[in-house]
Amino acid sequence: MAIEINAVKRDAKGTGASRRLRHAGSVPGVVYGGGKDAYPLEINAKELFLQFRHEAFHASVLTLIVEGKKESVLLRDFQMHPVRNTIQHVDFQRVSATEKIHVKVPFHFTNADAAPGVKLGGGIVAHVLTEADVSCLAKDLPEFIEVDVAALEIGQSIHLSQIKLPKGVEFVQLAHGDDAAVASIAKTRGSVADAAAETPAA
């Protein structure tokens, strides 16, 4: 999913200038990194918010178009209005085709209904992590990582080391020796497993 953001350079800086931009329907921002100078931007607020709602906008290499020139960037930071839920400011970082990037990528959980711990044991899938930091080249960055929980029994967990990643992608935590749990099957009150345990033997 290719996502493009149209922006223009802005000259005015400071809190007052940013406030005027927002009142005029634009969002102030900045682009930096990649061995080039940083400079301030302004982006149409409605266009940005439409893209911002998509999960992929937060975990993909984006194409920033400024005055006809395209650059590959990542969304690195943003500020939201505490009441209005509008975007107040965005930071974009340029990415290189030859240098690895660190990005938080969301997990998509599949086959929960087929897991024995859910289907037979009456348990529920507990999402211990909803995203993880990955390291890869920009071209290899996945929009999401699938976590198949089909084999889990009650009380079992799936860890980072058990998740299949696309070629060229690795979990940063795992590279540092932290094989964290991603999901588990938890008991619920009145589950089949509980009922079986409480039933006296004949």
C-alpha positions in Angstrom: 0.0 0.0 0.0 1.8 3.1 -1.2 0.9 6.2 0.8 1.7 9.7 -0.5 1.6 12.9 1.5 1.5 16.3 -0.2 3.1 19.1 1.7 4.6 22.6 1.1 7.5 24.3 2.8 6.5 26.9 5.4 8.5 30.0 6.2 6.9 31.2 9.4 7.9 29.5 12.6 6.9 29.7 16.2 3.8 29.0 18.3 1.7 31.9 16.8 2.5 30.9 13.3 1.5 27.2 14.0 -1.7 28.3 15.6 -2.6 30.4 12.5 -1.8 27.4 10.2 -4.2 25.2 12.2 -7.0 27.7 12.1 -6.5 27.9 8.3 -6.9 24.1 8.0 -3.3 23.0 7.8 -1.0 20.9 10.1 2.5 22.1 10.8 5.3 19.5 10.6 9.0 19.0 10.0 11.1 16.6 7.9 14.7 15.7 9.0 17.4 13.1 8.7 19.1 11.4 5.8 22.1 13.6 5.8 20.0 16.6 4.6 18.8 19.8 6.3 15.6 19.7 8.3 12.9 22.1 7.2 9.3 22.9 8.4 6.2 21.8 6.4 2.5 22.4 6.3 0.0 19.7 5.2 -3.7 19.9 4.5 -5.3 18.8 7.8 -8.2 16.9 6.2 -6.0 15.0 3.7 -3.5 14.1 6.5 -6.3 12.9 8.9 -7.7 10.6 6.2 -4.3 8.9 5.8 -3.6 9.0 9.6 -6.5 6.8 10.4 -5.0 3.9 8.4 -2.8 1.5 10.4 -0.3 1.3 7.6 0.4 5.1 7.9 2.1 4.5 11.2 4.2 1.5 10.1 5.1 2.0 6.5 7.6 3.9 4.4 5.7 6.9 3.2 6.3 9.1 0.1 6.5 12.8 1.0 5.9 15.1 -1.9 7.2 18.6 -1.4 7.1 21.0 -4.4 7.1 18.1 -6.8 10.1 16.3 -5.2 9.5 12.9 -3.6 11.3 11.6 -0.5 10.9 8.3 1.4 10.0 9.0 5.0 8.7 7.5 8.2 6.2 9.0 10.6 8.4 9.5 13.7 6.2 11.6 16.1 2.9 13.4 16.3 0.9 15.4 18.7 -2.9 15.2 19.1 -5.2 17.8 20.6 -6.3 16.4 23.9 -10.0 17.3 23.4 -10.7 17.8 19.7 -8.8 14.7 18.5 -7.1 16.7 15.7 -3.5 16.4 14.7 -1.4 19.3 16.0 2.1 18.5 14.6 3.9 15.7 12.7 7.5 14.8 12.4 8.9 12.8 9.4 12.3 11.2 9.2 13.9 10.5 5.8 15.0 6.9 5.2 17.9 5.5 3.2 17.5 2.5 0.9 20.8 1.1 2.2 20.5 1.6 6.0 18.3 -0.5 8.3 15.5 1.2 10.1 13.8 0.5 13.4 10.0 0.7 13.3 7.1 -0.5 15.5 5.0 -2.9 13.4 1.5 -4.0 14.6 0.5 -7.7 15.1 -2.5 -9.2 13.4 -3.8 -12.3 15.3 -5.3 -15.1 13.3 -7.1 -18.4 13.9 -8.2 -17.6 17.5 -11.4 -19.5 17.1 -9.5 -22.6 15.9 -7.1 -22.7 18.9 -7.8 -25.8 21.1 -7.6 -23.6 24.2 -10.5 -21.5 22.8 -12.5 -24.1 20.9 -12.3 -26.9 23.4 -11.2 -25.3 26.6 -13.4 -22.2 26.5 -10.5 -19.8 27.1 -9.8 -16.5 25.4 -6.7 -15.1 23.5 -4.9 -12.6 25.6 -2.8 -10.2 23.5 0.4 -9.6 25.6 1.9 -7.4 22.9 0.0 -5.6 20.1 3.2 -4.4 18.2 6.9 -5.0 18.2 10.0 -3.1 17.1 11.6 -4.6 14.0 14.9 -3.9 12.2 15.1 -4.1 8.4 15.8 -2.2 5.2 13.0 0.2 4.1 12.1 -2.1 1.1 11.5 -5.1 3.5 9.3 -3.3 6.0 6.0 -5.2 6.5 2.8 -3.3 7.2 1.9 -5.9 9.8 3.1 -9.2 11.3 0.7 -12.2 11.4 0.6 -14.2 14.6 -1.1 -17.6 14.1 -2.5 -18.8 17.5 -4.2 -22.0 16.1 -2.0 -24.4 18.0 -2.3 -22.9 21.5 -3.9 -24.8 24.4 -5.1 -23.3 27.7 -2.1 -21.7 29.5 0.2 -21.8 26.5 1.9 -18.8 24.9 3.4 -17.9 21.6 6.8 -16.1 21.7 8.7 -13.8 19.3 11.0 -16.7 18.3 8.0 -18.7 17.1 6.7 -16.1 14.7 7.6 -16.3 11.1 9.0 -13.0 9.8 9.5 -11.9 6.2 13.0 -12.2 4.8 15.3 -9.5 6.0 13.2 -8.6 9.0 14.2 -9.3 12.6 12.7 -8.4 16.0 14.9 -6.0 17.9 13.9 -7.5 21.3 14.8 -11.0 20.2 18.2 -9.8 18.8 18.9 -8.6 22.4 18.0 -11.9 23.9 14.4 -11.0 25.0 12.1 -13.7 23.7 8.9 -12.0 24.9 5.5 -13.6 24.9 3.2 -12.1 22.3 -0.1 -13.9 23.1 -1.5 -16.6 25.4 -4.7 -18.5 26.0 -6.2 -17.5 29.4 -8.8 -19.4 31.3 -12.2 -17.8 31.8 -14.6 -18.5 34.7 -16.8 -21.4 33.9 -14.6 -22.6 31.0 -14.7 -26.2 29.9 -11.3 -26.8 31.5 -12.5 -25.5 34.8 -15.6 -27.6 34.7 -13.6 -30.7 34.0 -11.3 -30.0 36.9 -14.1 -29.5 39.3 -16.1 -32.6 38.3 -15.4 -35.5 40.7 -14.1 -38.7 39.3 -16.8 -41.5 39.1 
